[in-house]
Amino acid sequence: MRSESFHEDPPVFRTAIGFTEAKTGFSGQLIEKDYYCSLILRDLAGFFAKASPDLSDARIAILQGQIETQLRPVLRARDYEEFDLFQVIDRLQEMLTRLRK
């Protein structure tokens, strides 16, 4: 099983979170949030690594759907409300520009 599909198998996912929680002392909720954040950041980085990132309305809609289904359940309401996908995209574009220099 690939690590990015753990969440698709709830018993395996819960076991992995419980194991990590026991080993690190971090809360399961924090571990789960970080897991979903890493998936979204991986997807964002993937399209920024391309010569011409796909910033189409369709791609943005996919990312917004991921944020809604994967992050909203594990973020505090205040943090979810403050999350701004377009600000993240802008910062990643700035970082990519610096890395390409």
C-alpha positions in Angstrom: 0.0 0.0 0.0 1.3 3.4 -0.9 1.5 5.9 2.0 -0.7 8.4 0.2 -3.5 6.0 0.2 -3.6 5.2 3.9 -6.7 7.3 4.3 -8.6 5.2 1.8 -8.4 2.2 4.2 -9.9 3.5 7.5 -8.7 0.6 9.7 -5.1 0.9 8.4 -5.3 4.7 8.7 -6.5 4.6 12.3 -3.8 2.0 13.1 -1.1 4.2 11.6 -2.3 7.2 13.4 -2.5 5.3 16.7 1.0 3.9 16.2 2.5 7.4 15.4 0.6 8.9 18.3 2.1 6.3 20.7 5.6 6.7 19.3 5.7 10.5 19.1 3.3 11.7 21.9 1.6 14.0 19.4 -2.2 13.9 19.3 -3.9 11.7 16.7 -5.8 14.7 15.5 -2.6 16.7 14.9 -1.1 13.7 13.1 -4.2 13.3 10.9 -4.2 17.0 10.0 -0.5 17.0 9.1 -1.1 13.9 6.9 -3.8 15.6 4.9 -1.8 18.9 4.7 1.2 16.9 3.3 -1.1 15.4 0.6 -2.4 18.7 -0.4 1.1 20.3 -0.4 2.4 17.4 -2.4 -0.3 18.0 -5.0 0.3 21.7 -5.1 4.1 21.1 -5.4 3.4 18.6 -8.2 1.8 21.2 -10.4 4.3 23.9 -9.5 7.2 21.5 -10.5 5.9 21.5 -14.1 7.1 24.1 -16.6 3.6 25.5 -16.8 1.6 24.7 -13.7 -2.1 23.9 -14.2 -3.9 26.8 -12.5 -7.1 26.3 -14.5 -10.5 26.8 -12.8 -10.9 23.0 -13.0 -7.6 22.3 -11.2 -8.4 24.9 -8.5 -11.8 23.3 -8.0 -10.1 20.0 -7.5 -7.8 21.5 -4.9 -10.7 23.2 -3.1 -12.5 19.9 -3.0 -9.5 18.3 -1.4 -9.3 21.0 1.2 -13.0 20.7 1.9 -13.0 16.9 2.3 -9.6 16.3 3.7 -8.7 19.3 5.8 -12.0 20.7 7.0 -12.7 17.7 9.2 -9.4 17.9 11.0 -8.9 21.7 11.3 -10.3 23.9 13.9 -13.1 26.0 12.5 -11.1 29.2 12.9 -8.1 27.7 11.1 -10.3 26.4 8.2 -12.0 29.8 7.8 -8.6 31.5 7.7 -7.1 29.1 5.1 -6.7 30.9 1.8 -5.8 28.6 -1.1 -4.9 31.5 -3.4 -2.5 32.9 -0.8 -0.8 29.4 -0.6 -0.6 29.3 -4.4 0.9 32.8 -4.5 3.6 31.8 -1.9 4.4 28.6 -3.7 4.8 30.5 -7.0 7.2 32.9 -5.2 9.2 30.1 -3.8 9.4 28.3 -7.2 10.5 31.5 -8.8 13.3 31.8 -6.3 14.3 28.1 -6.7 14.5 28.5 -10.5 16.9 31.4 -10.3 
